[in-house]
Structure formats: structure tokens, C-alpha cells
Amino acid sequence: MNFVTFDASYVSKLRAGDAPTEQHFITYFSELILLKLRSRLSNREQIEDVKQETFSRALSLIRSEGGLRHAERLGPLVNSICNNVLMEQYRSYNRVEALEDKAAERLVETRPNALNMVISDDTRKLVQQVLNGLNERDRGLLRAVFLEERDKDEVCIELGVDRDYLRVLLHRAKGSFRAMYSKRANTKRFPVGA
Amino acid sequence: MNHQEALREMAVERYLLGELSGASLDSFEEHLFECSECAMDVKNGVTFIDVARTELSAPRRVTAPRVESARRWTSWLTSPWILAPALAACLVILAFQTFVLQPRMRLQVAQAQAPAVLNPLILANAGARGDSMPEIVALEHGSFVISLDVPTTGGFSSYLCSLIAPDGARLWQTTVSPEQARDALLIDIPTDKIKEGLNTFLIQGLPANVGTSGTLVDLARYRFRVTIHK
């Protein structure tokens, strides 16, 4: 598993406008920003607005003189900017919204692209495998919590487990999925016999 | 929050379960943006949960195990309702062989090997003088001897002697040479090879001049009655 390191070299390339580095930067932090925002904003368009504004400000700051002194603080910088944009978004949506100006609307692509569909199909099979490896109680627990979105304490009492059990169950299921996903990714990258 | 604290507190799982709030949430998210390992863990967790929601909402597909069906296919053979009668039948067969068939066979062998005086049924001239039908009473699984003459009027290369059952079926046949035909034929007949009732010995001659393809000539019919005693 290769973990990303945001070092001086990386920041330098970002400052210089290196396209692959910039693409990586946006892809990597887009997922984290979406995770952060989906529990705070319900509107897809709002989420997209905040995300784009965050990147715009972050890149602008990185490219400014003395904007980012320590490369390893790149991640917290993006998080901090996202928090600020989010607060501004909350304040602006409390005011009366403009009804016209559809041309200014940003079109949000909702359909997954072809690559995502392929990955999703593989991913679905891996998740199926993990779920099939669980006993009925554990499947019921995950179903109640994530599908039915029932109160977690209530579900745990009903099934005779505690919250720690639920966390460990999620940890193991996630770990199994992650291991299988990595193995499959390596197999595709280095197919047998290649 | 540093990485060790995140691991110790299972912060990723708490985050995914929505158990973090306020300062702990802010602290973990700040760590998330700087720790690519935790970031990867959260991303995998979110993917797993999102897909699991769909999978858990579908009915679980269960494949019937083949082992189970194979076991079901043979299990009836080992059922007590099948085994017990089968075992009993085997014992009955074994007892029959041991106490009935084998002693009978031993007796037959002993009888066949022991010296005995023959009392043949003589068919030589039977019926020629208007005598009554010759009759023999033989024991089941035993044998008896027939004595008969072959009419040797000459001109035959060989003779055919056939035993005909009451229903007309040919039970037995043998070729007799002219030399053998000079004297009375003694034929030992096992009782198992004959039918109860009126049997017939047919004597036929094969003309000498036409070879083996010639038409057989009926020379004599000796009829006799057989009664088998069990």
C-alpha cells in the first residue's frame, strides 16, 4: 500500500502548475472534502460549490509568496480552508437566494464515468464476498445500522452486543474488503503470467 | 489527534459510524487531511458501507451445497428401514444355502459316487407284443437307466437317438454308430433332465449313400411314462 507523502518536492510542483501533480492533488483531496461535506450539506450543488471554492483558494494560497511554509501542512491547510468556505456557505444560505441566473449554475455531472462503473462492479462483488462471510447476526447488525439507519444503541441491545462490538465488526469487515481490493488491484496491475 | 491516538480510539470506525462530534470530529478530520493511511482507511470504509447498503437490501442468494445433495442421494441406503430388512434377507439366504442347498448337493454327490445296482427300464421290444406302457418311478434329483434296441436293418451310416418330452420338445440327442447299435443301448438319464409324463425315444437312421445331408429315416419310437417322486 503506497501512502501519499506531501513533501517539498510535491508542493514545488504544485506551485509550478505541474498538471499531473495538480490532478493528483485535486483527486486526492476531493474525496476527503466530499466525506467532510456530505454529513454537513445535503445539496449536491452546495457540496460542489464548497469543493471548488476550497481548491481555488488552496491553489491560490500555495502559489502565493510565503503561502505554505511547511509542505507537510498541506493537508491541514486544505482542511482549514474547507472549514472557512463551509462557514461562509452557511452564512450565505441563510440569506435570500437569487432565483435567476441559471447560466451561473455549475453543471454537476451525476452519472458515473465508465471507469467508475467497472470499479463499482468489481467492488460490489468484493463487498458481497465479505458480507457472505459474516454470520446472520453480524449481517443483521450492519443492515440495521447502515441500511435501516436505526438507532445504534437500540440495535446493539436487541442483538445482545455493545458499541465496541459494532466498531470491531466494522473494522474487520472494512479490513477484509481493503485486503481483497488491494489484492485485486495488484493482480490487475501485475497479471499472472505477464 | 496523532495517528497512534486515532488507532487506539478506533477513530476511523467512530467517524464512519457518525460517533464523532464537536472537537473530536474537528481533531480527527484535521488528522485525516494530513494522514494518508487514515484517509485511505476512511475512503475504503465509505466505499464498503455504500456498496453494503445495496447488497444488504437484496435477498441473500444461497446456493444449495452439493455435498448436501450427494448425502441426500445415498442417505436412503443407510436408513434403518432399508438396512434391517436387507440384513434379514441376507441371513435367510445364507441359512437356506447352508442348511438346505449344500446338504442336498452333498447327498447328490455321495449318491453319484457310491456303487449301485442298475435296474434299467428295458424299452427294447416294449409295445411290440402289446405289453402295457413301460413306466418308471424315479427319485427327484436322482437318475434311472433306459435300455433300448436300435433296429439295424442296414443301409444306414449312423443312427440318431432323441429323447422327446411330453410336450414334443427335444430334451436330448446323441449319434449312435453301427457298431454301438449292435448291442442294446444303456442310457443313464438324470431325473432333472426329464419331464414327468409320457416321454419318447425316437430312433432315426441316416442313409449311407447320401452322406450327412441326407434325410433321416424314422426307425422306431419307444414311449415310456416317467413319475418323479420328491
Chai-1 contact restraints between the chains, C-beta under 6 A:
chainA,res_idxA,chainB,res_idxB,connection_type,confidence,min_distance_angstrom,max_distance_angstrom,comment,restraint_id
A,F3,B,S36,contact,1.0,0.0,6.0,A-B,restraint_1
A,F3,B,E37,contact,1.0,0.0,6.0,A-B,restraint_2
A,V4,B,S36,contact,1.0,0.0,6.0,A-B,restraint_3
A,E31,B,K43,contact,1.0,0.0,6.0,A-B,restraint_4
A,L32,B,F33,contact,1.0,0.0,6.0,A-B,restraint_5
A,L32,B,A39,contact,1.0,0.0,6.0,A-B,restraint_6
A,K36,B,E29,contact,1.0,0.0,6.0,A-B,restraint_7
A,G75,B,F33,contact,1.0,0.0,6.0,A-B,restraint_8
A,G75,B,E34,contact,1.0,0.0,6.0,A-B,restraint_9
A,P76,B,E30,contact,1.0,0.0,6.0,A-B,restraint_10
A,P76,B,F33,contact,1.0,0.0,6.0,A-B,restraint_11
A,P76,B,E34,contact,1.0,0.0,6.0,A-B,restraint_12
A,V78,B,F33,contact,1.0,0.0,6.0,A-B,restraint_13
A,N79,B,E30,contact,1.0,0.0,6.0,A-B,restraint_14
A,N79,B,F33,contact,1.0,0.0,6.0,A-B,restraint_15
A,T123,B,V51,contact,1.0,0.0,6.0,A-B,restraint_16
A,R124,B,V51,contact,1.0,0.0,6.0,A-B,restraint_17
A,V127,B,F48,contact,1.0,0.0,6.0,A-B,restraint_18
A,V127,B,V51,contact,1.0,0.0,6.0,A-B,restraint_19
A,V127,B,A52,contact,1.0,0.0,6.0,A-B,restraint_20
A,V127,B,E55,contact,1.0,0.0,6.0,A-B,restraint_21
A,Q128,B,E55,contact,1.0,0.0,6.0,A-B,restraint_22
A,L131,B,E55,contact,1.0,0.0,6.0,A-B,restraint_23
A,R143,B,L56,contact,1.0,0.0,6.0,A-B,restraint_24
A,F146,B,I49,contact,1.0,0.0,6.0,A-B,restraint_25
A,F146,B,R53,contact,1.0,0.0,6.0,A-B,restraint_26
A,L147,B,R53,contact,1.0,0.0,6.0,A-B,restraint_27
A,L147,B,L56,contact,1.0,0.0,6.0,A-B,restraint_28
A,L147,B,S57,contact,1.0,0.0,6.0,A-B,restraint_29
A,R167,B,M10,contact,1.0,0.0,6.0,A-B,restraint_30
A,R167,B,E13,contact,1.0,0.0,6.0,A-B,restraint_31
A,L170,B,E13,contact,1.0,0.0,6.0,A-B,restraint_32
A,H171,B,E13,contact,1.0,0.0,6.0,A-B,restraint_33
A,K174,B,N44,contact,1.0,0.0,6.0,A-B,restraint_34
A,K174,B,G45,contact,1.0,0.0,6.0,A-B,restraint_35
A,K174,B,F48,contact,1.0,0.0,6.0,A-B,restraint_36
A,F177,B,F48,contact,1.0,0.0,6.0,A-B,restraint_37
A,R178,B,N44,contact,1.0,0.0,6.0,A-B,restraint_38
